[in-house]
Amino acid sequence: MAGWYSLQPTTVIAQLATRISGLRETECEARLVTQGKNNIPRKQPPSAFIFFLRQFQDVFIVMLLAAAAISFFLGEWIDAISVAVIVMVNAVIGFIQEYKAQKTLDEL
């Protein structure tokens, strides 16, 4: 079927079983009971924990974590801690940015 915008008004009125001035009050109530409210279902956004875990999906971040683990097992404590702290700071900053962006998007 073609888009509603391309049909003649009389065709649309006939297909929707309405009138040019709209539905009568009784018809509105009947359709509300049979068809429900005219709401678009919202998709549940991921939890904050999932947002945080997404920060570690990048291959470069995984390589840095592997380098930190290797440094830790080789006894290079300062290097391991430095890399781990940098990765965590990056993850926190990325999480904050993504979480705020999602909240802003939800408000729209």
C-alpha positions in Angstrom: 0.0 0.0 0.0 1.2 3.5 -0.7 1.9 5.9 2.1 -1.0 7.6 3.8 0.3 11.0 2.6 -0.2 10.0 -1.0 -3.8 8.9 -0.7 -6.9 11.1 -1.2 -8.5 12.3 2.1 -11.7 10.5 1.3 -9.8 7.2 0.9 -8.0 7.7 4.2 -11.3 8.5 6.0 -13.0 5.4 4.5 -10.1 3.1 5.4 -9.8 4.4 9.0 -13.6 4.4 9.4 -13.7 8.0 10.7 -15.1 11.4 9.7 -13.5 14.5 8.4 -14.1 16.2 11.8 -12.7 13.2 13.7 -14.2 10.4 15.8 -17.2 10.7 18.0 -16.6 10.5 21.7 -18.2 7.1 22.0 -16.1 5.8 19.1 -13.0 7.1 20.7 -13.8 5.3 23.9 -14.6 2.1 22.0 -11.4 2.2 20.1 -9.4 2.9 23.2 -10.8 -0.2 24.8 -10.3 -2.4 21.7 -7.0 -1.0 20.4 -5.4 0.5 23.5 -3.5 3.8 23.8 -1.6 5.3 20.9 1.9 4.9 22.6 5.2 3.9 21.0 6.9 1.3 23.2 10.3 2.5 24.4 13.3 0.2 24.3 14.9 -0.2 27.7 18.4 1.4 27.7 21.3 -0.7 28.9 22.2 -0.5 32.6 25.1 1.7 33.9 27.1 -1.4 34.5 26.8 -2.4 30.8 27.8 1.1 29.8 30.9 0.7 31.9 31.8 -2.7 30.5 31.5 -1.4 27.0 34.5 0.8 27.6 36.7 -2.3 27.6 35.6 -3.6 24.2 38.2 -1.7 22.3 41.1 -3.9 21.1 43.7 -1.3 22.2 42.3 -1.2 25.7 42.4 -5.1 25.8 46.1 -4.9 24.7 46.9 -2.3 27.4 45.2 -4.5 30.0 47.2 -7.5 28.8 50.4 -5.4 28.9 49.5 -4.4 32.5 49.0 -8.1 33.4 52.3 -9.1 31.9 54.1 -6.3 33.7 52.5 -7.3 36.9 53.6 -11.0 36.6 57.1 -9.8 35.6 57.4 -7.8 38.8 57.2 -4.4 37.1 54.7 -3.1 39.6 54.9 0.6 38.8 54.4 0.0 35.0 51.5 -2.4 35.7 49.8 0.0 38.1 50.4 3.0 35.8 48.8 1.3 32.8 45.9 -0.1 34.8 45.2 3.4 36.3 45.3 5.0 32.9 42.9 2.4 31.5 40.5 2.9 34.4 40.6 6.7 34.1 39.9 6.3 30.3 37.0 3.9 31.1 35.5 6.2 33.7 35.7 9.2 31.3 34.2 7.2 28.5 31.4 5.9 30.7 30.5 9.4 31.9 30.3 10.7 28.4 28.3 7.8 27.0 25.9 7.7 30.0 25.3 11.5 29.8 24.7 11.1 26.0 22.2 8.3 26.6 20.4 10.4 29.3 20.2 13.4 26.9 18.8 11.1 24.1 16.2 9.7 26.5 15.0 13.2 27.3 14.3 13.9 23.6 
